[in-house]
Amino acid sequence: MTDHVETFTVGDLTARIELDPEPPDPRDADNLGTMICLHRRYSLGDEHGYRAEDHSGWEDLEQAILRDHPGAVVLPLYLFDHSGLTMSTTDAMFRAFDSAGWDWGQVGFVYASAETIRREYTAKRISRRLRDKVEKLLVAEVAEYDLYLRGEAYCYAIETADGEVLDSCCGFLGFAHAVSEARAAAEALA
C-alpha cells in the first residue's frame, strides 16, 4: 500500500489507512439504478445504448428513458469538472460554487425501472412511499459513485509493533468507512 493517510493504534496494534491505488468501480456491482451519462470526454456511469445525437436535449432523453421504461423512477445527474470530477443528483452545491455554470452541467440521468423495483421489493405496485425509498437509494448510489470519482477510496493494514501485517483490506469508499472497518478489524485482532 502507498499514499499514507492516517495511522492510529488499538492496544499494541497499529492501523494504517492509505489511498486505494486501484479501487473497484461501484458501477460494476449490483445496483438498483442505471446511470445514463453522455459526456464528450469521459466514460461515466453504466453501459447503455443512448446517444447524444439521437436526442434534442435532456428533456428528450428523459422522455426516451420513460418510454423505454414506463413507470421508472428517474433523477438527473450533474457533473462538476474542475481539478477533478464530482457528481450529484442535485445542482445546488455546484451552483453555490459556480453560479455561471462554467465548470458544471447536467451529464445524464439515473433511473430504476418499474420492473426492477417490483422485483427487488416484491411489490405489485409502486406506492409513493416505495418511490421515495427508491429515490433515496438512487441518491445513495450516486453519492457512492461520487466518492469513487473523487478518489475517496481507501485501504487499511493492521500491523504488530514489529511491522508484521496481520490483516489488510482495500476498496472502502469514504474515509470514515475505512477507519470504522480498520478499527473493527484491529479490535477483533487485539
Helices and strands as residue ranges (DSSP letters): E 4-10, E 13-19, G 26-28, E 34-37, G 52-54, H 58-68, E 73-81, E 85-88, H 92-97, E 104-112, H 114-121, H 128-149, E 153-159, E 165-173, H 175-189
